[in-house]
Amino acid sequence: MNSARIFASYGYNERDRWIEDRVFPLLESLGFQVLQGKDMHGDVLQDAIKQRIDQCDALVAFSTIRESVKNEQFNTHPWVRDELTYALGRQKPILEVREEGVNKIEGLAGNRQYIKLDPRDRLSCAVELVVALRKWGGVRLQLVPENDNLFAEIRQAIANEPAFAVQYRSRIDGVDSNWQHCRLERIKGGLYMYVFGIPSSGLIEIKGGVNGTVLFSSDWEAVDAIQITVT
């Protein structure tokens, strides 16, 4: 499937089953491939889940009330917190849906905006989620190495995950963003990546390498160019 991947972080219980039953099909109707860690759930964030998050282009976290601790200071799911924290550390695009009554998760960097969830009006939350995801404006770009040798090196480096990493940053109205990690994959002989939150008038710069050593990079290019040359 050649669509953007979203990792969905949520409570694996009957109370939050509506997320699987209603939200997942909604995200898929928007063209996203939805991944989650239900099959690997545990008290500690597993390496396999980290790898699955790394393989996604963005993360949507549902911070909902955990009934057994709803009156405590930390009253949501620890694995949602850990997955959210990990994705933030990897500079992934993040969208949090926070239920009314859930206390702010301490220790997370930045004052991120979030979508409010009223359990009595889930439809409004779903509508706001769709609007927010559309504002992300995901674009699939093809990277075009300047020569066959570089193309072969990149193909070999992709197999060296997690040491291999690709990052991009945007320039919108003259303001440069921070670097964000993204996923690079091979599709029918080409190299493709997804980027989010860059309008068609924006510019993008890309770099990639292994263990911090830059293997390739691009000049500033228009994000609507679709094909980006890397050297």
C-alpha positions as a Markdown table, in Angstrom:
| # | Residue | x | y | z |
|---|---|---|---|---|
| 1 | Met | 0.0 | 0.0 | 0.0 |
| 2 | Asn | 1.5 | 3.3 | -1.1 |
| 3 | Ser | -0.3 | 5.6 | 1.3 |
| 4 | Ala | 0.9 | 7.6 | 4.2 |
| 5 | Arg | 1.1 | 5.6 | 7.5 |
| 6 | Ile | -0.3 | 6.9 | 10.8 |
| 7 | Phe | 0.4 | 5.1 | 14.1 |
| 8 | Ala | -2.7 | 5.3 | 16.3 |
| 9 | Ser | -2.0 | 5.3 | 20.0 |
| 10 | Tyr | -5.0 | 4.6 | 22.2 |
| 11 | Gly | -6.4 | 2.5 | 25.1 |
| 12 | Tyr | -6.8 | -1.2 | 24.3 |
| 13 | Asn | -10.1 | -1.7 | 26.1 |
| 14 | Glu | -13.9 | -1.8 | 25.5 |
| 15 | Arg | -14.3 | 1.9 | 26.5 |
| 16 | Asp | -12.0 | 2.9 | 23.6 |
| 17 | Arg | -13.2 | 0.3 | 21.1 |
| 18 | Trp | -15.0 | 3.1 | 19.2 |
| 19 | Ile | -11.6 | 4.3 | 18.1 |
| 20 | Glu | -11.0 | 1.1 | 16.2 |
| 21 | Asp | -14.6 | 0.8 | 15.0 |
| 22 | Arg | -15.2 | 4.4 | 13.9 |
| 23 | Val | -11.9 | 6.4 | 13.7 |
| 24 | Phe | -9.8 | 3.8 | 11.9 |
| 25 | Pro | -12.2 | 3.5 | 8.9 |
| 26 | Leu | -12.4 | 7.3 | 8.9 |
| 27 | Leu | -8.6 | 7.7 | 8.7 |
| 28 | Glu | -8.5 | 5.0 | 6.0 |
| 29 | Ser | -11.1 | 6.8 | 4.0 |
| 30 | Leu | -8.8 | 9.8 | 3.9 |
| 31 | Gly | -6.1 | 7.7 | 2.3 |
| 32 | Phe | -4.1 | 6.8 | 5.4 |
| 33 | Gln | -2.8 | 3.4 | 6.4 |
| 34 | Val | -3.4 | 2.9 | 10.1 |
| 35 | Leu | -0.9 | 1.0 | 12.3 |
| 36 | Gln | -1.1 | 0.3 | 16.1 |
| 37 | Gly | 0.6 | -1.7 | 18.8 |
| 38 | Lys | -2.2 | -3.6 | 20.3 |
| 39 | Asp | -0.6 | -7.0 | 19.5 |
| 40 | Met | 2.6 | -5.9 | 21.3 |
| 41 | His | 1.1 | -4.0 | 24.2 |
| 42 | Gly | 2.9 | -4.2 | 27.6 |
| 43 | Asp | 4.0 | -2.2 | 30.6 |
| 44 | Val | 7.3 | -1.2 | 28.8 |
| 45 | Leu | 7.5 | 0.4 | 25.4 |
| 46 | Gln | 8.7 | -2.5 | 23.3 |
| 47 | Asp | 11.4 | -2.1 | 20.7 |
| 48 | Ala | 9.0 | -3.6 | 18.1 |
| 49 | Ile | 6.6 | -0.8 | 18.8 |
| 50 | Lys | 9.4 | 1.8 | 18.5 |
| 51 | Gln | 10.2 | 0.2 | 15.1 |
| 52 | Arg | 6.6 | 0.4 | 14.0 |
| 53 | Ile | 6.4 | 4.1 | 15.0 |
| 54 | Asp | 9.6 | 4.7 | 13.0 |
| 55 | Gln | 8.0 | 3.1 | 10.0 |
| 56 | Cys | 5.1 | 5.5 | 10.2 |
| 57 | Asp | 4.9 | 9.1 | 8.9 |
| 58 | Ala | 2.9 | 10.5 | 11.8 |
| 59 | Leu | 1.2 | 9.6 | 15.1 |
| 60 | Val | -2.3 | 10.3 | 16.4 |
| 61 | Ala | -2.5 | 9.8 | 20.2 |
| 62 | Phe | -5.8 | 9.4 | 22.0 |
| 63 | Ser | -5.3 | 10.4 | 25.6 |
| 64 | Thr | -8.5 | 9.0 | 27.2 |
| 65 | Ile | -9.4 | 8.4 | 30.8 |
| 66 | Arg | -8.1 | 5.1 | 32.3 |
| 67 | Glu | -11.0 | 4.2 | 34.7 |
| 68 | Ser | -8.8 | 2.5 | 37.3 |
| 69 | Val | -6.9 | 5.7 | 37.9 |
| 70 | Lys | -9.3 | 8.4 | 36.8 |
| 71 | Asn | -9.0 | 10.3 | 40.1 |
| 72 | Glu | -5.2 | 10.3 | 40.1 |
| 73 | Gln | -2.9 | 13.0 | 38.8 |
| 74 | Phe | -1.8 | 10.8 | 35.9 |
| 75 | Asn | -5.1 | 9.3 | 34.7 |
| 76 | Thr | -4.6 | 8.2 | 31.1 |
| 77 | His | -2.7 | 5.3 | 29.5 |
| 78 | Pro | 1.0 | 5.0 | 30.2 |
| 79 | Trp | 1.7 | 3.4 | 26.8 |
| 80 | Val | 0.0 | 6.3 | 25.0 |
| 81 | Arg | 2.3 | 8.7 | 26.9 |
| 82 | Asp | 5.3 | 6.6 | 26.1 |
| 83 | Glu | 4.4 | 6.3 | 22.4 |
| 84 | Leu | 3.7 | 10.0 | 22.2 |
| 85 | Thr | 7.0 | 10.8 | 23.9 |
| 86 | Tyr | 9.0 | 8.5 | 21.6 |
| 87 | Ala | 7.4 | 10.0 | 18.5 |
| 88 | Leu | 8.1 | 13.5 | 19.7 |
| 89 | Gly | 11.8 | 12.5 | 20.2 |
| 90 | Arg | 11.8 | 11.2 | 16.6 |
| 91 | Gln | 10.4 | 14.5 | 15.4 |
| 92 | Lys | 7.3 | 12.9 | 14.0 |
| 93 | Pro | 4.2 | 15.0 | 13.2 |
| 94 | Ile | 2.0 | 14.6 | 16.2 |
| 95 | Leu | -1.7 | 15.1 | 16.8 |
| 96 | Glu | -3.2 | 14.5 | 20.2 |
| 97 | Val | -6.9 | 13.9 | 21.0 |
| 98 | Arg | -7.4 | 14.5 | 24.7 |
| 99 | Glu | -10.6 | 13.5 | 26.6 |
| 100 | Glu | -12.2 | 15.9 | 29.0 |
| 101 | Gly | -11.0 | 15.2 | 32.5 |
| 102 | Val | -7.6 | 13.9 | 31.4 |
| 103 | Asn | -4.8 | 15.8 | 33.1 |
| 104 | Lys | -2.0 | 17.3 | 31.1 |
| 105 | Ile | 0.8 | 14.8 | 30.6 |
| 106 | Glu | 3.8 | 16.3 | 32.4 |
| 107 | Gly | 7.3 | 16.1 | 30.9 |
| 108 | Leu | 6.3 | 16.4 | 27.3 |
| 109 | Ala | 8.2 | 19.1 | 25.5 |
| 110 | Gly | 6.3 | 22.0 | 23.9 |
| 111 | Asn | 2.9 | 23.5 | 24.3 |
| 112 | Arg | 1.2 | 21.5 | 21.6 |
| 113 | Gln | -2.4 | 22.1 | 20.5 |
| 114 | Tyr | -4.8 | 19.2 | 20.9 |
| 115 | Ile | -8.3 | 18.2 | 20.0 |
| 116 | Lys | -10.8 | 18.1 | 22.8 |
| 117 | Leu | -12.8 | 14.9 | 23.1 |
| 118 | Asp | -16.2 | 15.1 | 24.8 |
| 119 | Pro | -17.3 | 11.5 | 25.3 |
| 120 | Arg | -20.9 | 12.6 | 24.9 |
| 121 | Asp | -20.2 | 14.1 | 21.4 |
| 122 | Arg | -17.6 | 12.0 | 19.7 |
| 123 | Leu | -18.9 | 13.2 | 16.3 |
| 124 | Ser | -17.6 | 16.7 | 16.9 |
| 125 | Cys | -14.2 | 15.3 | 17.8 |
| 126 | Ala | -14.1 | 13.2 | 14.6 |
| 127 | Val | -15.0 | 16.2 | 12.5 |
| 128 | Glu | -12.2 | 18.3 | 14.1 |
| 129 | Leu | -9.8 | 15.4 | 13.6 |
| 130 | Val | -10.6 | 15.2 | 9.9 |
| 131 | Val | -10.1 | 19.0 | 9.5 |
| 132 | Ala | -6.8 | 18.8 | 11.4 |
| 133 | Leu | -5.5 | 15.9 | 9.2 |
| 134 | Arg | -6.5 | 17.7 | 6.0 |
| 135 | Lys | -4.5 | 20.8 | 7.2 |
| 136 | Trp | -1.5 | 18.6 | 7.5 |
| 137 | Gly | -1.6 | 18.4 | 3.7 |
| 138 | Gly | 0.4 | 15.2 | 3.2 |
| 139 | Val | 2.5 | 15.2 | 0.0 |
| 140 | Arg | 4.3 | 12.3 | -1.5 |
| 141 | Leu | 7.7 | 13.3 | -3.0 |
| 142 | Gln | 10.1 | 11.3 | -5.1 |
| 143 | Leu | 13.8 | 11.6 | -4.4 |
| 144 | Val | 15.9 | 11.5 | -7.5 |
| 145 | Pro | 19.6 | 10.8 | -6.8 |
| 146 | Glu | 22.0 | 12.7 | -9.1 |
| 147 | Asn | 23.7 | 9.4 | -10.3 |
| 148 | Asp | 23.4 | 5.7 | -10.2 |
| 149 | Asn | 26.1 | 5.3 | -7.6 |
| 150 | Leu | 24.3 | 7.5 | -5.1 |
| 151 | Phe | 21.0 | 5.7 | -5.9 |
| 152 | Ala | 22.6 | 2.3 | -5.1 |
| 153 | Glu | 24.1 | 3.7 | -1.8 |
| 154 | Ile | 20.7 | 5.0 | -0.7 |
| 155 | Arg | 19.0 | 1.7 | -1.5 |
| 156 | Gln | 21.6 | -0.1 | 0.6 |
| 157 | Ala | 21.4 | 2.4 | 3.5 |
| 158 | Ile | 17.6 | 2.0 | 3.7 |
| 159 | Ala | 18.1 | -1.6 | 4.8 |
| 160 | Asn | 20.3 | -0.4 | 7.6 |
| 161 | Glu | 17.5 | 0.9 | 9.9 |
| 162 | Pro | 17.4 | 2.2 | 12.5 |
| 163 | Ala | 20.8 | 3.7 | 11.8 |
| 164 | Phe | 19.5 | 5.2 | 8.6 |
| 165 | Ala | 17.4 | 8.3 | 8.9 |
| 166 | Val | 15.9 | 10.9 | 6.6 |
| 167 | Gln | 14.9 | 14.4 | 7.7 |
| 168 | Tyr | 13.2 | 17.4 | 6.2 |
| 169 | Arg | 12.5 | 21.0 | 7.1 |
| 170 | Ser | 10.2 | 23.6 | 5.5 |
| 171 | Arg | 10.5 | 27.3 | 4.7 |
| 172 | Ile | 7.2 | 29.0 | 4.9 |
| 173 | Asp | 7.0 | 32.8 | 4.4 |
| 174 | Gly | 10.7 | 33.0 | 5.1 |
| 175 | Val | 10.6 | 31.1 | 8.3 |
| 176 | Asp | 12.5 | 27.8 | 8.6 |
| 177 | Ser | 11.0 | 24.9 | 10.7 |
| 178 | Asn | 12.9 | 22.4 | 12.8 |
| 179 | Trp | 14.1 | 19.2 | 11.2 |
| 180 | Gln | 11.5 | 16.4 | 11.2 |
| 181 | His | 12.1 | 12.7 | 10.6 |
| 182 | Cys | 10.3 | 10.9 | 7.9 |
| 183 | Arg | 10.1 | 7.5 | 6.2 |
| 184 | Leu | 11.8 | 6.8 | 2.9 |
| 185 | Glu | 10.7 | 3.7 | 1.0 |
| 186 | Arg | 11.3 | 2.0 | -2.3 |
| 187 | Ile | 8.3 | 1.8 | -4.6 |
| 188 | Lys | 8.5 | 0.2 | -8.0 |
| 189 | Gly | 12.2 | 1.2 | -8.4 |
| 190 | Gly | 11.8 | 4.7 | -7.0 |
| 191 | Leu | 12.5 | 6.4 | -3.7 |
| 192 | Tyr | 9.5 | 8.1 | -2.0 |
| 193 | Met | 8.7 | 10.0 | 1.2 |
| 194 | Tyr | 5.7 | 11.7 | 2.7 |
| 195 | Val | 5.8 | 15.2 | 4.2 |
| 196 | Phe | 3.2 | 17.1 | 6.2 |
| 197 | Gly | 2.2 | 20.6 | 7.0 |
| 198 | Ile | 3.8 | 22.3 | 4.1 |
| 199 | Pro | 1.6 | 24.4 | 1.8 |
| 200 | Ser | 2.1 | 24.3 | -2.0 |
| 201 | Ser | 3.8 | 27.7 | -1.8 |
| 202 | Gly | 6.4 | 26.4 | 0.7 |
| 203 | Leu | 10.0 | 25.2 | 0.2 |
| 204 | Ile | 11.5 | 22.0 | 1.5 |
| 205 | Glu | 15.1 | 20.9 | 2.3 |
| 206 | Ile | 16.0 | 17.2 | 2.7 |
| 207 | Lys | 18.9 | 15.2 | 4.1 |
| 208 | Gly | 19.6 | 11.6 | 4.9 |
| 209 | Gly | 22.4 | 9.5 | 6.2 |
| 210 | Val | 23.6 | 6.7 | 8.5 |
| 211 | Asn | 24.5 | 7.2 | 12.2 |
| 212 | Gly | 24.5 | 11.0 | 11.8 |
| 213 | Thr | 26.8 | 11.0 | 8.7 |
| 214 | Val | 25.1 | 12.8 | 5.8 |
| 215 | Leu | 24.8 | 10.6 | 2.7 |
| 216 | Phe | 22.7 | 12.8 | 0.6 |
| 217 | Ser | 20.9 | 16.2 | 0.7 |
| 218 | Ser | 18.9 | 18.6 | -1.4 |
| 219 | Asp | 18.8 | 22.3 | -2.1 |
| 220 | Trp | 15.7 | 24.3 | -1.1 |
| 221 | Glu | 13.0 | 23.1 | -3.5 |
| 222 | Ala | 9.3 | 23.9 | -4.0 |
| 223 | Val | 7.3 | 21.2 | -2.3 |
| 224 | Asp | 5.0 | 21.1 | -5.2 |
| 225 | Ala | 7.9 | 20.0 | -7.5 |
| 226 | Ile | 7.0 | 16.4 | -6.6 |
| 227 | Gln | 10.5 | 15.2 | -7.7 |
| 228 | Ile | 13.4 | 16.4 | -5.6 |
| 229 | Thr | 17.0 | 16.0 | -6.7 |
| 230 | Val | 19.5 | 14.9 | -4.0 |
| 231 | Thr | 23.3 | 14.9 | -4.3 |
